[in-house]
Amino acid sequence: MRNAILHSVSRRLFSKENKSLFLELVRTDFKLRYQGSFIGYAWSLLKPLLLFVILYIVFVYFLKVGRDIEHYPVYLLLGIVMWNFFTEMTVQSLGSIVGRGDLIRKIKIPRWMIVLATSASASINLFFSLLVVFIFMAVNGVPVTLAGVGMLLLYVAITYVFALGISFLLSALYVRFRDVSYIWEIVLQAGFYATPIIYPLQMVKNVFIEKILILNPLALVIQGARHDLINSEQTLSFTTLWGSRPVMIVVSLSIIVIFIVVGIAYFKKQSRYFAENI
């Protein structure tokens, strides 16, 4: 009986009609994102590169940060790319339901599909950004290994699930409370500096604060991706803060699970009221 129900649900979710609608939503979302822009899709590559150049000049040449970190250009760019993926996915998803208000009112469409389509667009941008990271690795003499790429994909998947849970929560909240966008913008600004993107965790002298920072799943993801892809010794200290790396992974995954469960549950509860509240 249970298997029959699961089979019925999976057939409905991945029906031919839903697949076609999903692909059309992804295509439209990706196209509209750069509509009216002079250089269009190139912004998906230029945005992280320009931020990289600014941060590299400011922190390396003026603040003397990162000079002792092996392959720091790759170290910094990878952190920026992973962070941009998270921020782009959550920010774009935040207003996705409201942005598709006319569509929701006109036709019967699975609400979750709108958020997933937005997340897919962010994933496309991530793909091109990671190509730039691999080019940087080649230029800096950092070997690209199959194991390193495999671990990077795992960390990308973890980031995606974390961002998806937050996206479901934010998109549902934004339908009723438009102040959510301003609050989330402030949270992201604080999160950028609270996440080891520019600096190594060794710069945080207070051990307690260092442990608190690592509770952020993105800290583990970015540090882990750097270690496994770049294999820089500068990223190793975080693995021993709570005794072992698996312990930190369990803590971060637990936080991610909480967000994805709460996000989906709240989204499902509120989705029936979207049409009347938009």
C-alpha positions as CSV (number, residue, x, y, z in Angstrom):
1,M,0.0,0.0,0.0
2,R,2.8,2.4,1.0
3,N,4.8,1.6,-2.2
4,A,1.7,2.2,-4.3
5,I,1.1,5.6,-2.7
6,L,4.8,6.6,-3.2
7,H,4.6,5.4,-6.8
8,S,1.4,7.5,-7.4
9,V,3.0,10.6,-5.9
10,S,6.2,10.3,-7.9
11,R,4.3,9.8,-11.1
12,R,2.3,12.9,-10.4
13,L,5.3,15.0,-9.5
14,F,7.4,13.9,-12.5
15,S,4.6,13.7,-15.0
16,K,5.3,14.8,-18.6
17,E,3.2,18.0,-18.0
18,N,5.1,18.9,-14.8
19,K,8.4,18.3,-16.5
20,S,7.5,20.5,-19.4
21,L,6.2,23.2,-17.1
22,F,9.3,23.0,-14.9
23,L,11.7,23.4,-17.9
24,E,9.6,26.3,-19.2
25,L,9.8,28.0,-15.8
26,V,13.6,27.6,-15.6
27,R,14.0,28.9,-19.2
28,T,11.8,31.9,-18.5
29,D,13.4,32.7,-15.1
30,F,16.9,32.5,-16.5
31,K,15.9,34.7,-19.5
32,L,14.1,37.4,-17.5
33,R,16.9,37.6,-15.0
34,Y,19.1,39.3,-17.6
35,Q,16.5,41.0,-19.7
36,G,17.4,44.5,-20.6
37,S,21.1,44.0,-19.6
38,F,23.7,45.0,-22.2
39,I,26.0,42.0,-21.6
40,G,23.2,39.7,-20.5
41,Y,24.3,36.2,-19.3
42,A,27.9,37.3,-19.0
43,W,27.0,38.9,-15.6
44,S,26.7,35.3,-14.2
45,L,30.5,35.2,-14.6
46,L,31.4,38.8,-14.2
47,K,29.7,39.3,-10.8
48,P,31.9,36.8,-8.8
49,L,35.0,37.9,-10.7
50,L,34.5,41.6,-10.0
51,L,33.9,40.9,-6.4
52,F,37.0,38.7,-6.3
53,V,39.1,41.5,-7.8
54,I,37.8,44.1,-5.3
55,L,38.3,41.8,-2.2
56,Y,41.7,40.6,-3.4
57,I,43.0,44.1,-3.8
58,V,41.6,45.3,-0.5
59,F,42.4,42.4,1.7
60,V,45.7,41.3,0.2
61,Y,47.4,44.6,-0.7
62,F,45.9,46.9,1.9
63,L,45.0,44.7,4.9
64,K,47.7,42.0,4.3
65,V,45.2,39.1,4.6
66,G,45.8,35.9,2.8
67,R,49.4,36.3,1.9
68,D,50.3,33.2,4.0
69,I,47.6,31.1,2.5
70,E,48.6,28.7,-0.2
71,H,46.9,29.4,-3.6
72,Y,44.9,32.3,-2.0
73,P,43.4,33.5,-5.3
74,V,41.7,30.1,-5.8
75,Y,40.9,29.9,-2.0
76,L,39.1,33.3,-2.2
77,L,37.4,32.8,-5.5
78,L,36.0,29.4,-4.5
79,G,34.6,30.9,-1.3
80,I,33.0,33.7,-3.2
81,V,31.4,31.4,-5.8
82,M,29.9,29.1,-3.1
83,W,28.6,32.1,-1.2
84,N,27.1,33.7,-4.3
85,F,25.3,30.4,-5.1
86,F,23.7,30.4,-1.7
87,T,22.8,34.1,-1.8
88,E,21.5,34.1,-5.4
89,M,19.4,31.1,-4.8
90,T,17.8,32.4,-1.6
91,V,17.3,36.0,-2.8
92,Q,15.8,35.1,-6.1
93,S,13.6,32.4,-4.5
94,L,12.4,34.9,-1.8
95,G,10.3,36.8,-4.3
96,S,9.5,33.9,-6.7
97,I,6.0,33.2,-5.5
98,V,5.0,36.9,-5.5
99,G,6.7,37.3,-8.9
100,R,4.6,34.5,-10.3
101,G,1.4,35.7,-8.8
102,D,-0.5,36.1,-12.1
103,L,0.5,32.6,-13.1
104,I,-0.7,31.2,-9.7
105,R,-4.1,32.9,-10.0
106,K,-4.7,31.9,-13.6
107,I,-3.7,28.2,-13.7
108,K,-3.3,25.3,-11.2
109,I,0.4,24.9,-10.8
110,P,2.4,23.1,-8.1
111,R,3.7,26.0,-5.9
112,W,6.9,24.2,-5.0
113,M,7.8,24.0,-8.7
114,I,8.2,27.8,-8.9
115,V,10.9,27.8,-6.1
116,L,12.6,24.8,-7.6
117,A,12.8,26.5,-11.0
118,T,14.4,29.5,-9.5
119,S,16.9,27.3,-7.7
120,A,17.7,25.6,-11.0
121,S,18.6,29.0,-12.6
122,A,21.0,29.7,-9.7
123,S,22.5,26.2,-10.3
124,I,23.2,27.0,-13.9
125,N,25.1,30.1,-12.9
126,L,27.1,28.1,-10.4
127,F,28.1,25.7,-13.2
128,F,29.7,28.5,-15.2
129,S,31.3,30.0,-12.1
130,L,32.9,26.7,-11.2
131,L,34.4,26.5,-14.7
132,V,36.2,29.8,-13.9
133,V,37.4,28.3,-10.6
134,F,39.0,25.4,-12.5
135,I,40.7,27.8,-14.9
136,F,42.1,29.7,-11.8
137,M,43.3,26.4,-10.5
138,A,45.1,25.6,-13.7
139,V,46.7,29.1,-13.8
140,N,47.9,28.8,-10.2
141,G,49.3,25.3,-10.7
142,V,46.7,23.6,-8.5
143,P,46.0,20.1,-9.8
144,V,42.4,19.1,-10.4
145,T,41.7,15.6,-9.1
146,L,38.6,13.4,-9.7
147,A,38.3,12.9,-5.9
148,G,38.5,16.7,-5.3
149,V,35.8,17.4,-7.9
150,G,33.6,14.6,-6.4
151,M,33.9,16.1,-2.9
152,L,33.2,19.6,-4.3
153,L,30.0,18.3,-5.9
154,L,29.0,16.8,-2.5
155,Y,29.5,20.2,-0.8
156,V,27.5,21.9,-3.6
157,A,24.7,19.4,-3.0
158,I,24.7,20.2,0.7
159,T,24.7,23.9,0.0
160,Y,21.8,23.4,-2.4
161,V,19.7,21.5,0.1
162,F,20.4,24.1,2.8
163,A,19.5,27.0,0.5
164,L,16.4,25.2,-0.7
165,G,15.1,24.8,2.8
166,I,15.6,28.5,3.5
167,S,14.2,29.4,0.0
168,F,10.9,27.6,0.8
169,L,10.7,29.3,4.2
170,L,11.5,32.8,2.8
171,S,9.3,32.6,-0.2
172,A,6.3,31.7,1.9
173,L,7.0,34.3,4.5
174,Y,7.4,37.0,1.8
175,V,3.9,36.5,0.6
176,R,2.5,37.8,3.9
177,F,5.4,39.9,5.2
178,R,7.3,42.0,2.7
179,D,9.7,43.2,5.3
180,V,11.4,39.8,5.0
181,S,13.4,40.9,2.0
182,Y,15.0,43.7,4.0
183,I,15.7,41.5,7.0
184,W,17.3,38.8,4.8
185,E,19.5,41.4,3.1
186,I,20.9,42.4,6.5
187,V,21.3,38.7,7.5
188,L,23.3,38.1,4.3
189,Q,25.5,41.1,4.8
190,A,26.4,39.9,8.3
191,G,26.7,36.3,7.2
192,F,29.3,37.2,4.5
193,Y,31.7,38.4,7.2
194,A,30.7,35.7,9.7
195,T,31.6,33.0,7.2
196,P,35.3,32.3,6.4
197,I,35.2,33.5,2.8
198,I,37.9,36.1,2.9
199,Y,39.8,35.0,6.0
200,P,41.0,31.7,7.4
201,L,39.4,30.6,10.7
202,Q,42.9,30.8,12.3
203,M,42.4,34.6,12.4
204,V,39.6,34.2,14.9
205,K,41.6,34.2,18.2
206,N,38.7,33.4,20.5
207,V,38.1,29.6,20.4
208,F,34.5,29.9,21.5
209,I,33.7,32.3,18.8
210,E,35.5,30.1,16.3
211,K,33.3,27.2,17.3
212,I,30.1,29.4,17.0
213,L,31.1,30.4,13.5
214,I,31.5,26.8,12.4
215,L,27.9,26.1,13.5
216,N,27.1,27.9,10.2
217,P,26.8,25.1,7.7
218,L,28.3,27.3,5.0
219,A,31.5,27.6,7.0
220,L,31.9,23.8,7.0
221,V,30.9,23.6,3.3
222,I,33.3,26.3,2.2
223,Q,36.2,25.2,4.4
224,G,35.6,21.5,3.4
225,A,35.4,22.4,-0.3
226,R,38.7,24.3,-0.1
227,H,40.5,21.5,1.7
228,D,39.3,18.7,-0.6
229,L,39.7,20.7,-3.8
230,I,42.8,22.8,-3.1
231,N,44.3,20.7,-0.3
232,S,45.6,23.8,1.5
233,E,47.0,23.2,4.9
234,Q,45.5,26.5,6.0
235,T,42.0,24.9,6.1
236,L,42.8,22.0,8.3
237,S,42.5,23.5,11.8
238,F,38.7,23.6,11.8
239,T,38.5,19.8,11.6
240,T,39.9,19.4,15.1
241,L,37.8,22.0,16.9
242,W,35.3,19.5,18.1
243,G,37.5,16.5,17.9
244,S,36.9,15.3,14.4
245,R,35.5,16.2,11.0
246,P,32.6,13.8,11.1
247,V,31.3,15.5,14.3
248,M,31.2,18.9,12.6
249,I,29.5,17.3,9.5
250,V,26.8,15.8,11.8
251,V,26.2,19.2,13.5
252,S,25.9,21.1,10.2
253,L,23.7,18.4,8.6
254,S,21.4,18.5,11.6
255,I,21.0,22.3,11.2
256,I,20.3,21.8,7.4
257,V,17.7,19.1,8.1
258,I,16.0,21.4,10.5
259,F,15.8,24.2,7.9
260,I,14.6,21.9,5.1
261,V,11.9,20.3,7.3
262,V,10.7,23.6,8.7
263,G,10.9,25.3,5.3
264,I,8.9,22.7,3.4
265,A,6.3,22.3,6.2
266,Y,5.7,26.1,6.4
267,F,5.6,26.4,2.6
268,K,3.1,23.6,2.3
269,K,0.9,25.0,5.1
270,Q,0.9,28.5,3.5
271,S,0.7,27.5,-0.2
272,R,-3.1,27.1,-0.1
273,Y,-3.4,30.9,0.7
274,F,-0.9,32.2,-1.8
275,A,-3.4,33.1,-4.5
276,E,-5.5,35.3,-2.1
277,N,-2.5,36.8,-0.3
278,I,-0.4,37.8,-3.3
